[in-house]
Amino acid sequence: MIIDKALMMSKSQAVTAAASSTVIDQVKAGGPFQPGMFLIVQTKGVASNPTTSMTFAFQTSDDNFSSDTVTLYTETILTAALTKNTRLIQIPVPPGLKQYFKMLYTPVGGSATTGAFDAFLVKDYERQVAVS
């Protein structure tokens, strides 16, 4: 998987309270990117107690999040699944991507004491296939 730095919203971003990633501007990054692109979110460090889970929201906007904010995808994942170097989200970029986009991370059930995440868009990624 080749990761373009211009499409990286978070790189080992520590999340101990609600946090927003870097905002990506499609125009400056050479977009548009929607058809055939994938959203990847993965752990770098382990999120721990007292957090019970972490909510990940992929958001987009036409005005750099001044007033127009649309959540295209959201998922809440239990803390037990937030193990180190785990791919949490790997989905096609949802329809409706506007000029600006970012991730929003929200610990649920208290503040996390540790936790770091990568979030980015890629054209393709390694798929893990079980072979029997």
N, C-alpha and C positions, 0 to 999 in steps of 0.2 A: 504494500500500500504506500503510495506516494502522497505525502501531506504537504500542501501548499501553505506556507506561512501566512499568506494573505487571507486564507479561509479558516484560520485557527482562532476560535473564540476564546478558548482557555488552554493554557499549557501549565500543568501542575498547579492549577489555581487552588489555593487553600480556601476551604469553606468551613467556617466555624459558626457563622450566622447567615441570614439571607444575604445573597451576593449576586451581582450581575457580572457577566463576562465582558470582555472587550466587544464593542459594537463593530460589526463588519459592514462596510459600505460596498455594495455590489459594483457600483460604477468605478470606484477607485481600485477594486480588486480584479477588475476585468470581466465582470459578469455580463449578462445574467447567468445563473447557475442551476436553476431548478430542474430541467429535464435531465434525468440520468444521474443526478447527484444523490449522495447519501449523507445523513446526519449520523455521526459517531460520537458517543459519550463513553468514556472509560475512566476507571479509577486509577490513581497513581499512589494514593495513600489511603488508609482505611479510615472510614468515618466511624466514630465510636460514641459511646454513651455520653450523656443521657438521651441522645437522639434515638428515636424509634424508627425513623425512616427519613428519606431525602426525596424531595419533589424536584423534578427537572422540568423546566418549561422552555420550549423553543419559541421565541417571540420575534415578531417582525413589525416594521413601521415604515411609513412614507416620509416622516418628518423627524427622524433620529430620536424617536421616543419622547418628543415634546408633549404631544397629546394623542397621537394615533398609535396605539399599541394593540396588536392582535396576537394571541397565543395560538400557534399552529399545532402544537403537540405538547402534551404534558404526561408525565408518568411519575408515580410515587413508588419507590423501591425500598424495601425493608433494610435496615442497617445490617442484618446478618448476611445479606447478599452483596454488600459493598466491600468485598475483599480486594486486596491489592492486585493491581494489573488485570482487572476484570472489565470486559466490554459490557456495558449496561444497556446501551441503546444503539441499534444499527438499523435504521429505517430509511426508505427513500424520502427525500425532502418533500414535506407535505405541500399540496397546492396552495397558492396564495402568497408565495414569498415576495416581499416588497423590497425596496432598495436597501433598507437596513435590517440586520438581524443580530440576535444575541441569545445567550442562554441565561436563565434565571435559576439559581439554586436556592432551595429553601429547606433547612432542617425542620423536621416535624417532631414534636414531643420534647423540645428543649434545644439548647445550643449544642452543636457538635464540639468535641474537644480536639479532634483531628479530622482530616479528610482533604483530599486534593483530587482534582478532576481535569481531564483533557476533554475538549469538545471542538469538533471541526467538521467541515464538509469535505468529502472526497468523491472522485469519479468512480472509484471501485475500491473494494476492500476484500481481505481474505475471509472466506467463509469457512467456518468450522463444520466439517462433515463427519458424522460418526460412521465408522466402517466396522462391519461385524465379520 
